[in-house]
């Protein structure tokens, strides 16, 4: 499934912390997605371009 950030925000709770895997231009890496009042932010260890996010 491919979702835009706005579509993803509608499907997830208003607040939470999720462990995820990022598929980036530098390969797969583990990280976190933080949702605060509907705003989605992610923490990534490297400055890579995020292509996909896998929720586990």
NORRATA-V385789 format. One record per backbone hydrogen bond with DSSP energy under -1.0 kcal/mol. CO is the residue of the C=O (numbers start at 1). NH is the residue of the N-H. If there is no record, write none. Layout:
BEGIN
co: {CO/CO}
nh: {NH/NH}
END
This chain:
BEGIN
co: {4/5/6/8/14/16/18/19/20/21/22/23/23/24/27/29/31/32/33/34/35/36/39/41/43/46/49/52/54}
nh: {8/9/10/12/38/35/33/56/31/54/29/51/52/27/24/22/20/43/18/41/16/39/36/34/32/48/25/23/21}
END
